[in-house]
């Protein structure tokens, strides 16, 4: 029997699709990576009985990165990143072992059906999956088709079964357009980001941003926000005057009339008009009109409109709204949430989608009436040729979804019902009055048929008092005519909704990437989100944009990125050559980069006005080993130490607190040690600022503290405080934290595992002796007699933290409060090291991970 491998984009999608296609008759088990499940069942495929294996990836399998030394900021000139730096595809998440997992599941399979999301990113992931799987699949007979692509827009029985019945092929051109975008963003973004980050963080201490990033889409997005800020700052209010008239309808009712001239900016002229009208006793009706008007129902919902409403009406940021919509989609509540289309295809089952809502407690009456009377065909919108508009696919209640998921689902559903409802109809009445030589008007609206506003009440026509019935020539008594003085107001800061509109208008980003770009400028501390979800630029954001304008306005204007997006779309359509677009665009930005570097003094002049130099920032903390003067601790991101006498800056671990470590010094360079801590329940370790930035031994890398230092005799090093291999990660070593008493801790020097142990012991020391069973270092523990938990009221005990039954009751293993990538090694770092003294050479891996004895800690895993 032949085997068909099917791959979806997320584990939850794989399960839902397999359940539909197998009709629930399937078996499931976890894959080797622990993150993805495999669902198996039998069925027919291309007219033969086959075994189906449905599994998934977790988003992109691969990511683009530079090779070797080109990933090291200090080793390479950023200008080389445009052309000379080679790139490679690496696993996006090495911990998932996704390539190996796909190869294990794909080995021996005869066909593959790709159920990735049906957009450009999904097409790109298709080919990432194929690159991993095709080499291990069974060889096809000549001319036999083995690769299939399923295209679908929702997780419903009908849509999934139809997709399976009409399989196509993955689109290589769309995948290439994503490859081009990835490479452009990597090369351009990294070159500019590295240069300006190193340049400005080496000069200023209060930028409060760990990375001064540039992005071909991110920077124009910031430009829109700063452009609005500049308009606000340069705005000069003007005084103007208006006339307001009041006429009496009867004893208790009057009408306020608006001046047909609206306003004048000269007080004397306004006073002249007032003098001409204020003595008049009667207002004569010049004309009346009554017109029936309609407020159009909304167009079908696309991604951009959903994000706009989520921000402006629901108070949800674009990134959060997109993530919430994706969850609703994978759970089958709505159709695919990434679409530019606002037009339903002719064959779309509108009534079927509407019937799903017929028994909902909130809108059942409206839906049943529409189904009985006949739905109104939605307005003709834009057909982008991708997915249908966002539509509810099944009914859900607030109790079922809860929180933001319910609020977004409710809006999507109400919007859909509104698109098949009738327009709102109302009667607009207008009366024009003459008071002396001047004309005044009043108007009112009366709803005839609420139409779609019944389901979208926030769009309803506001209630207004009905106007009196009158005709030309009728007169009313003038109550008063007065002159009001007012001022023009500046525009407000851009809302997220307004920014999304601008990005869409100028072609910055895609419906999928717009939330990411907005989130990036917030994360980089370029803008802050104020009340009403308005985006206010920070000093850093303002100076950067003004600097780009000063040097090369095209770096921040939307025009050049919009042109690049058009070229990428041509690649996707097969109308432009991938290599030519890539080469031309990189050549343009390479020239701009060289000009930017040569002209950086122009931006630096603006920085000098807004930010303080390193020497004038921070507080004295520890002594420099070269000049023995105090270095200043700069707490603003990225935190670092600066010696103004030597003009040297030393990076520090991030996302924690730094303090002086007992005025102890490094035996190698005489720098005073500092202590990094993530909090009382988390990790802490000492480090030498110089060694942290300039590794003293070949087997050390930049960014390693004393808990990873292989110095053979230093009392703070791994060699003296290391105990044994971590029970969680492959390369880490558990190291005693000598500063943690009386609540002692042992922490992994690689991952975020922390073992709390020996509380109230007044001394814990790592012994020179080792465990006979697992070769881990023994611990000497000394308790106060009054608080000793040891049997027989003993106060001292020496044993192995892994193997000793006495210690088992005194150890509690936890994960630290957070995982801080800035203070530990990533993939490719050296292997875990045990203590060297008297047992094995420095740097030798612990030969045994005590798996059989691991329960001494693992049993207390929380």
Buried (B, 14 or more C-beta within 10 A) or exposed (E): EBBBBBBBBBBBBBBBBBBBBBEEEBEBEEBEBEBBBBBBBEBEBEEEEBBBBBBBBBBBBBBBBBEEEBEEEEEBEBBBBBEEBEBEBBBBBEEBBBBBBBBBBBBEBBBBBBBBBBBBBBBBBBBBBBBBBBEBBBEEEEEEEBBBBBBBBBBBEEBBEEBBEEBEEBBBBBBBBBBBBBBBBBBBBBBBBBBBBBBBBEBBBBBBBBBBBBBBBBBBBBBBBBBBBBEEEEEEEEEBBBBBBBBBBEEEEBBEBBBEBEEBEEEEEBEEBBEBBBEBEBBBBBEBEEEEEEBEBBBBBBBBBBBBBBBBEBBBBBBBBBBBBBBBBBBBBBBBBBBBBBBBEEEBEBEEBBBBBBEBEBBEEBBBEBBEEEBBEBBEBEBEEBBBBBBBBBBBEBEEBEEBBBBBBBBBBBBBBBBBBBBBBBBBBBBBBBBBEBBBBBEBBBBBEBBBBBBBEEBBBEEBEEBBEBEEEBBBEBBEBEBEEEEEEEEEBBBBBBBBBBBBEBBBBBBBBBBBBBBBBBBBBBBEBEEEBBBBBBBBBBBBBBBBBEBBEBBBBBEBBBBBBEBBBBBBEEEBEBEEBBEBBBEBBBEBBEEBBEBBEBBBEBBEEBBBBBBEBBEEBBBBBBEEEBBBBBBBBBBBBBBBEEEBBBBBBBBBEBEBBEEBBBEBBBBBBBBBBBEEEBBBBBBBBBBBBEBBBEBBBEBBBBBBBBBBEBEBBBBBBBBBBBBBBEBBBBBBBBBBBBBBBBBBBBBBBBBBBBBBBEBBBBBEEBBEBBBBBBBBBBBEEEEBBBEEEEBEBBBBBBBBEBBBEBBBBBBBBEBBEBBBBEEEBBBBBBBBBEBBEBBEBBEBBBEEBBBBBEEBBE
